[in-house]
Amino acid sequence: MLTCKDASHLLSERQERPLTFRERWGVRLHLWICESCRRFERQLATIRQAMDFLRGRAEAEAQGSDLSPEARERIRQALAEERGRAKD
Amino acid sequence: MNEPNEDQAAGSPETWLDQHGTALYRYALAKLRDPHRAEDAVQETLLAALGARERFSGGASVRTWLIGILKHKVMDEFRRQVREVPLDDPDDAAEVEDPADRGDFDPSGHWRDRLSDWGNPQETAERAEFIAFLQRCLDGLPHRLGHLFWLREVLEQDTETICKDLDITPTNLWTLLYRARQGLRRCLESTWLKGAGLAG
């Protein structure tokens, strides 16, 4: 029988790799009898979904922004310098 | 895409910044979340493109080609951040010592404290309050763990790529991600849940 510690590791690893048949059944059995680990499973799912949300928000925020004029000018100069160097 | 085909290949570097600077910056900002680092990534990308101009095959659009270079620059930046933490950093020692497990479980491997019910994952994950606390808890993770978790969850890098990039074993990576998740979970239990009054 898996301990909660074992089960929690497998529930996390499940997000990185497919579990073996034996591991899947071990986890399923454990979850059946353990409320805390069922909650752990749902907590991980919540965190993952919230991370998806954060990613979406970061992308939406980026869509509304642009290089500052100063940064643009700095990059323009860096490019010009580099081209000048290449020509020498 | 309608890229003007000035030369037969990549076009004139002077126009890259005008035509693609905004797109490059937005991509970099979405991944790096820091205006200065995003600006630097754009600059490095254009300089790299300048040096590699002859190798542009003309098959893809210039923008696709530039974004491809930028992706590598963004990954370089993350690699640097994850590696930057010195080896004698207490965070790293903590990774070896396994404090997460010791704190959460009793010697027989059972949870020390009953976990709380966070409600329906979908609904909870969309609550502004939860997101705000998650953000705070992410910032509070040890730097290495935080970057690694962001790399995995937000940049959606697969395990194999991360392991190769950071020169760690899959087992090591799984353990680190486990620590990150446990750390976030614990942090959320003690901050968000306390305030939300949801705890059972």
Contacts between the chains, C-beta under 8 A, distances in Angstrom:
chain1	res1	chain2	res2	distance
A	3	B	105	7.6
A	3	B	108	6.9
A	3	B	109	2.8
A	3	B	110	6.6
A	4	B	105	6.4
A	4	B	109	5.9
A	4	B	110	5.1
A	4	B	111	5.0
A	5	B	101	6.1
A	5	B	104	7.7
A	5	B	105	4.6
A	5	B	109	4.0
A	5	B	110	7.8
A	6	B	109	6.7
A	8	B	104	7.7
A	8	B	178	7.7
A	8	B	182	7.6
A	9	B	174	7.9
A	9	B	178	5.9
A	12	B	174	7.2
A	12	B	177	6.4
A	12	B	178	4.3
A	12	B	181	5.4
A	12	B	182	7.9
A	13	B	174	5.0
A	13	B	178	7.2
A	15	B	177	7.6
A	16	B	152	8.0
A	16	B	159	5.2
A	16	B	170	7.7
A	16	B	173	7.3
A	16	B	174	5.5
A	16	B	177	6.5
A	17	B	159	6.8
A	17	B	170	7.5
A	17	B	174	7.5
A	35	B	114	7.5
A	35	B	115	8.0
A	36	B	111	4.6
A	36	B	114	5.4
A	36	B	115	4.4
A	37	B	111	7.8
A	37	B	115	7.9
A	39	B	115	4.1
A	39	B	116	6.7
A	39	B	117	5.7
A	39	B	118	7.2
A	40	B	111	8.0
A	40	B	115	5.6
A	40	B	185	7.4
A	42	B	117	7.8
A	42	B	118	6.2
A	42	B	121	5.5
A	43	B	115	6.8
A	43	B	118	5.4
A	43	B	185	5.2
A	43	B	188	7.7
A	44	B	181	5.9
A	44	B	185	7.4
A	45	B	121	4.1
A	46	B	118	5.3
A	46	B	121	4.1
A	46	B	124	5.0
A	46	B	125	5.2
A	46	B	130	7.6
A	47	B	125	7.9
A	47	B	134	7.0
A	47	B	181	6.4
A	47	B	184	5.7
A	47	B	185	6.8
A	47	B	188	7.7
A	48	B	153	6.9
A	49	B	121	5.6
A	49	B	122	6.2
A	49	B	125	3.6
A	49	B	126	7.8
A	50	B	124	7.7
A	50	B	125	4.1
A	50	B	126	7.9
A	50	B	130	6.3
A	50	B	131	5.8
A	50	B	134	5.1
A	51	B	134	7.8
A	51	B	153	4.2
A	51	B	154	6.2
A	52	B	125	7.7
A	53	B	125	6.0
A	53	B	126	6.4
A	53	B	131	6.2
A	54	B	131	6.7
A	54	B	134	7.3
A	54	B	135	7.1
A	54	B	154	6.7
A	55	B	153	7.7
A	55	B	154	4.7
A	57	B	131	7.9
A	58	B	29	7.9
A	58	B	30	5.1
A	58	B	31	7.8
A	58	B	33	5.8
A	58	B	154	7.2
A	59	B	30	4.5
A	61	B	29	7.6
A	61	B	30	7.7
A	62	B	25	8.0
A	62	B	26	4.5
A	62	B	27	7.4
A	62	B	29	4.1
A	62	B	30	3.8
A	63	B	26	5.9
A	63	B	30	7.9
A	65	B	25	7.3
A	65	B	26	6.6
A	65	B	29	6.0
A	65	B	35	7.7
A	66	B	22	5.1
A	66	B	25	6.4
A	66	B	26	7.7
A	67	B	21	5.4
A	67	B	22	6.5
A	67	B	25	4.6
A	67	B	39	6.5
A	67	B	42	6.8
A	68	B	35	7.7
A	68	B	39	7.6
A	71	B	25	8.0
A	71	B	39	4.3
A	71	B	42	7.7
A	72	B	17	6.6
A	72	B	21	6.5
A	74	B	39	7.7
A	74	B	43	7.2
A	75	B	17	5.9
A	75	B	21	7.3
A	75	B	39	7.4
A	75	B	42	6.3
A	75	B	43	4.6
A	75	B	46	6.3
A	76	B	17	6.0
A	78	B	43	5.6
A	78	B	46	7.8
A	78	B	47	6.4
A	79	B	13	6.1
A	79	B	14	7.5
A	79	B	16	7.9
A	79	B	17	6.8
A	79	B	46	5.8
A	79	B	47	6.9
A	79	B	50	6.4
A	82	B	47	5.6
A	82	B	50	5.6
A	82	B	51	7.8
A	83	B	13	6.7
A	83	B	50	6.7
A	86	B	50	7.5
A	86	B	51	8.0
